[in-house]
Amino acid sequence: MIKCLVIDDDPLICDLIKHFCSKVNWINSCWSVGDSNQGIQAMSSQKFDLLFLDYNLPGINGEELLNLISKDITVIMVTTEEKFGAASYEYQQIIDFLVKPISYERFLKAVLKFQQQNPTIASTQQQPNITQVSNKLMVKDGNKSVVLTIDTIQYIKSESNYVIFFQSHNKVMSLMSLKQLENDLPDNFFRIHKSYIINLNYLNSLTTDEVSIDGNLIPIGPKRKEDFVKKLEAMGLT
C-alpha cells in the first residue's frame, strides 16, 4: 500500500488532494504539511512513496526542495507556476505536473503514471465486483459503493485501469475495464470504440466517424463500424 505526502501552504489544496487520495484504493494514507521545513521533518521520520509538491512555498520553494530530498521518492508537482513545467522534467523524481485548480480526472491520470511505474501495485490490487440487481448496477468508487440506475447511464469511457460512467448531471469513476462491463449491460448498450460504450437510447446524431450524445462527440472505432451499423439496423434505427 502507498503512503503519500502533500507539501502545500494552501490548506484547501491539501484537503482536496487528501480527499482524492482516499478515492484510490491502493493509496493507504496521505499526510499534509504547509512548508518545506515541515516536509523535510516528515520525510526524515517517515517513508513516503509519493510526494505532491507545491512550487510557491514559503522559505524553501518547491524547486529548491527537490535538490534536498532523496531521488528515490516520486514527485507530482502541484502548482500555478506553469513556467516551471518544462524545467520540472529535468528532475528525475518528477513524473507529472498538475496546474491548479485540479480536477479528479487529471489527478487520477497523474497517480496512474505512478501505478504504471510500480507494477507490484497493479498486480496486488483487487478488481471490484460488479453487482447488478434489476435495473441497478453497483460499482466501487474509491472506498465506497455507488448504485447506478442503468437507464440513466449515457455512456462509459475507459481511462487506463478506470472507467467513467457519464450521466446527465453526474459521473462516477471505478476501477474496472470495459470488458468487465460488456456482459453486464443490456442490449441497448454498445461498445462503439475500444474506449467507449454508449447507451443507444441517448443517441442524438451520428456521422460515419462519430456519434453525439448530450452534446458530447464520441468516436466510432474503425474496426467496430460494421458491427455498429448492423446493431442499428437490428434496432430499427437506420
Backbone torsions as a table, in degrees:
resi	resn	phi	psi	omega
1	MET	NA	150.0	-169.9
2	ILE	-102.9	140.0	179.3
3	LYS	-115.0	128.9	-175.1
4	CYS	-116.0	155.8	174.6
5	LEU	-132.9	131.0	175.2
6	VAL	-106.1	126.6	173.9
7	ILE	-116.2	104.9	-176.6
8	ASP	-158.2	137.4	-178.6
9	ASP	-85.2	1.9	176.7
10	ASP	-100.8	108.0	-177.6
11	PRO	-62.1	-27.2	178.5
12	LEU	-68.2	-39.5	177.2
13	ILE	-66.5	-41.3	177.2
14	CYS	-58.2	-46.6	-179.3
15	ASP	-65.6	-37.2	-179.1
16	LEU	-65.3	-46.4	-179.0
17	ILE	-66.9	-38.8	177.5
18	LYS	-63.0	-38.6	176.9
19	HIS	-64.8	-44.5	178.2
20	PHE	-60.5	-43.0	-179.9
21	CYS	-61.7	-34.3	-178.7
22	SER	-67.0	-17.4	-179.7
23	LYS	-88.7	-7.5	-179.8
24	VAL	-101.7	116.3	-167.8
25	ASN	-72.3	-13.5	177.8
26	TRP	-97.8	1.8	171.5
27	ILE	-93.5	117.2	-173.1
28	ASN	-79.9	-41.4	-177.7
29	SER	-155.7	158.3	178.2
30	CYS	-141.5	120.3	176.4
31	TRP	-100.5	163.2	175.0
32	SER	-144.1	145.4	175.1
33	VAL	-137.4	164.0	-171.3
34	GLY	-100.5	-7.1	178.4
35	ASP	-155.1	174.4	-175.0
36	SER	-67.3	-38.2	-179.9
37	ASN	-61.2	-43.5	176.7
38	GLN	-65.0	-35.5	178.8
39	GLY	-65.3	-42.5	178.8
40	ILE	-62.7	-42.2	179.1
41	GLN	-62.9	-43.0	-179.4
42	ALA	-63.7	-42.7	-177.7
43	MET	-72.9	-21.0	177.1
44	SER	-79.8	-20.1	-177.9
45	SER	-107.8	-16.4	-178.3
46	GLN	-134.9	154.2	174.3
47	LYS	-98.6	123.2	178.5
48	PHE	-114.5	143.9	-179.3
49	ASP	-93.2	-30.5	-173.4
50	LEU	-141.1	131.5	-177.3
51	LEU	-117.8	126.8	171.7
52	PHE	-99.5	113.6	-167.9
53	LEU	-121.3	125.5	173.4
54	ASP	-79.8	151.6	178.0
55	TYR	-85.7	-50.2	-175.4
56	ASN	-85.5	79.2	178.8
57	LEU	-105.0	148.8	176.1
58	PRO	-66.1	142.7	-179.3
59	GLY	75.8	-114.5	178.6
60	ILE	-77.9	118.5	-178.5
61	ASN	-80.6	176.3	-174.4
62	GLY	-61.7	-40.3	179.9
63	GLU	-64.5	-42.3	179.0
64	GLU	-65.7	-36.4	-179.9
65	LEU	-65.9	-34.3	179.4
66	LEU	-58.3	-31.2	-179.8
67	ASN	-78.9	-10.0	-176.5
68	LEU	-104.1	-22.6	-172.9
69	ILE	-94.4	168.1	-179.4
70	SER	-62.2	143.9	176.7
71	LYS	-75.8	-7.5	-176.8
72	ASP	-82.4	-21.0	-178.2
73	ILE	-84.5	133.5	179.4
74	THR	-82.4	138.9	-173.7
75	VAL	-123.5	134.7	167.7
76	ILE	-115.8	116.9	179.1
77	MET	-74.9	139.4	179.7
78	VAL	-132.7	106.9	-170.6
79	THR	-163.9	166.9	170.5
80	THR	-95.2	-3.0	-175.1
81	GLU	-82.4	78.1	-175.1
82	GLU	-64.3	-29.3	-177.6
83	LYS	-65.7	-18.1	177.9
84	PHE	-81.9	-8.3	-176.0
85	GLY	-54.1	-49.9	-178.5
86	ALA	-67.8	-43.8	-178.6
87	ALA	-65.8	-25.8	-175.7
88	SER	-63.2	-27.4	-177.3
89	TYR	-76.5	-3.3	173.5
90	GLU	-77.0	-13.9	-179.6
91	TYR	-97.4	123.0	-174.8
92	GLN	-67.1	-20.8	179.8
93	GLN	-71.2	-27.9	-170.6
94	ILE	-81.8	127.3	177.0
95	ILE	-111.3	-15.4	179.0
96	ASP	-161.3	166.8	-173.8
97	PHE	-138.7	108.3	-178.6
98	LEU	-100.0	128.5	178.8
99	VAL	-98.2	128.9	178.0
100	LYS	-69.2	148.0	-4.5
101	PRO	-72.0	152.3	-172.2
102	ILE	-106.6	131.3	173.4
103	SER	-95.6	158.5	179.3
104	TYR	-64.8	-37.7	180.0
105	GLU	-60.5	-43.0	-179.2
106	ARG	-70.7	-38.6	175.3
107	PHE	-58.7	-44.4	-176.7
108	LEU	-63.8	-40.0	177.1
109	LYS	-59.4	-38.8	-179.3
110	ALA	-67.2	-46.9	-177.3
111	VAL	-71.9	-25.2	175.7
112	LEU	-68.1	-29.9	173.2
113	LYS	-61.2	-42.5	177.1
114	PHE	-62.4	-43.5	179.8
115	GLN	-60.6	-42.5	-178.2
116	GLN	-66.6	-27.9	177.7
117	GLN	-81.8	-8.5	-179.1
118	ASN	-126.9	81.2	-172.4
119	PRO	-60.8	-21.3	179.2
120	THR	-65.9	-27.1	177.0
121	ILE	-65.7	-48.6	-178.0
122	ALA	-63.8	-34.5	-175.7
123	SER	-79.2	-22.7	-176.9
124	THR	-98.7	-18.4	-178.5
125	GLN	-73.1	148.8	-178.7
126	GLN	-100.3	137.0	175.5
127	GLN	-72.8	135.4	-178.8
128	PRO	-72.6	152.2	174.5
129	ASN	-75.8	146.2	174.1
130	ILE	-107.9	121.6	-177.2
131	THR	-114.1	127.3	177.6
132	GLN	-117.6	127.2	176.1
133	VAL	-130.8	115.6	-179.1
134	SER	54.9	-120.7	-178.4
135	ASN	-99.5	23.7	-179.3
136	LYS	-116.1	146.8	175.9
137	LEU	-128.1	123.2	178.8
138	MET	-102.0	123.5	179.4
139	VAL	-129.9	160.4	178.8
140	LYS	-93.7	129.8	174.5
141	ASP	-117.8	95.7	-173.8
142	GLY	67.6	-122.7	-178.1
143	ASN	-96.5	5.5	-178.8
144	LYS	-120.9	157.8	175.3
145	SER	-99.8	136.0	-178.4
146	VAL	-119.5	132.9	178.1
147	VAL	-98.3	121.3	179.4
148	LEU	-109.2	136.8	170.7
149	THR	-80.9	119.5	-171.4
150	ILE	-58.3	-39.1	-177.9
151	ASP	-61.8	-22.0	-177.1
152	THR	-89.8	-6.1	179.4
153	ILE	-79.4	118.7	-178.6
154	GLN	-84.5	-44.6	174.7
155	TYR	-162.0	166.1	-177.2
156	ILE	-129.8	132.3	-177.9
157	LYS	-118.0	138.1	177.4
158	SER	-89.9	134.4	175.7
159	GLU	-131.8	93.5	-178.0
160	SER	57.3	-118.6	-179.1
161	ASN	-87.9	2.7	-176.9
162	TYR	-114.3	160.7	168.5
163	VAL	-126.1	154.2	177.3
164	ILE	-118.7	122.4	175.2
165	PHE	-90.2	119.0	-179.6
166	PHE	-100.2	124.9	170.5
167	GLN	-116.1	176.1	-173.6
168	SER	-60.4	-39.5	-177.5
169	HIS	-129.1	24.1	-176.3
170	ASN	-160.0	155.8	171.3
171	LYS	-145.0	145.7	-176.5
172	VAL	-127.7	133.8	179.2
173	MET	-107.6	141.5	-179.1
174	SER	-148.5	147.7	-179.8
175	LEU	-80.8	100.1	178.2
176	MET	-171.1	179.9	178.0
177	SER	-116.8	160.5	176.9
178	LEU	-63.9	-31.9	179.2
179	LYS	-60.4	-38.5	177.0
180	GLN	-61.1	-31.8	-173.2
181	LEU	-84.3	-28.9	-170.2
182	GLU	-53.2	-40.3	-177.2
183	ASN	-83.3	-8.2	-177.2
184	ASP	-101.0	-1.0	-176.5
185	LEU	-109.0	150.1	-179.5
186	PRO	-69.0	174.8	-172.0
187	ASP	-65.1	-20.7	-179.7
188	ASN	-78.5	0.8	173.7
189	PHE	-100.5	137.0	-177.4
190	PHE	-139.4	136.1	177.0
191	ARG	-83.1	100.5	-172.3
192	ILE	-86.4	-16.5	-174.2
193	HIS	-156.2	159.0	179.9
194	LYS	-59.6	-21.5	-177.9
195	SER	-110.5	3.1	-175.4
196	TYR	-139.7	137.3	163.3
197	ILE	-117.7	132.3	-178.7
198	ILE	-116.5	153.9	172.1
199	ASN	-94.2	111.0	-174.8
200	LEU	-63.1	-18.9	178.3
201	ASN	-68.3	-16.7	-179.8
202	TYR	-106.1	9.5	-178.5
203	LEU	-67.4	121.0	179.4
204	ASN	-93.5	-45.7	-179.1
205	SER	-160.6	167.3	178.6
206	LEU	-153.9	154.2	171.2
207	THR	-121.5	-170.6	178.8
208	THR	-71.9	-16.3	-174.2
209	ASP	-117.3	-15.1	-175.7
210	GLU	-157.2	162.7	174.6
211	VAL	-121.9	161.6	177.7
212	SER	-119.0	128.1	175.4
213	ILE	-131.0	115.5	179.0
214	ASP	52.5	39.1	178.3
215	GLY	83.6	-2.1	179.6
216	ASN	-99.0	128.0	-179.6
217	LEU	-90.2	127.3	-175.6
218	ILE	-123.7	126.0	-176.4
219	PRO	-71.0	149.3	172.3
220	ILE	-97.8	122.7	179.7
221	GLY	-66.1	136.2	-177.8
222	PRO	-54.4	-36.5	-177.7
223	LYS	-78.5	-8.1	-176.2
224	ARG	-111.2	-1.0	-176.5
225	LYS	-61.9	-47.2	-176.7
226	GLU	-62.6	-45.5	178.9
227	ASP	-65.6	-33.1	179.6
228	PHE	-66.7	-43.3	178.2
229	VAL	-61.6	-42.1	178.3
230	LYS	-63.0	-39.0	179.0
231	LYS	-63.4	-43.7	179.1
232	LEU	-63.5	-41.0	179.1
233	GLU	-62.8	-42.4	-179.4
234	ALA	-64.2	-29.9	-179.1
235	MET	-91.8	1.4	179.7
236	GLY	70.9	29.2	-177.8
237	LEU	-101.3	8.6	177.3
238	THR	-118.9	NA	NA
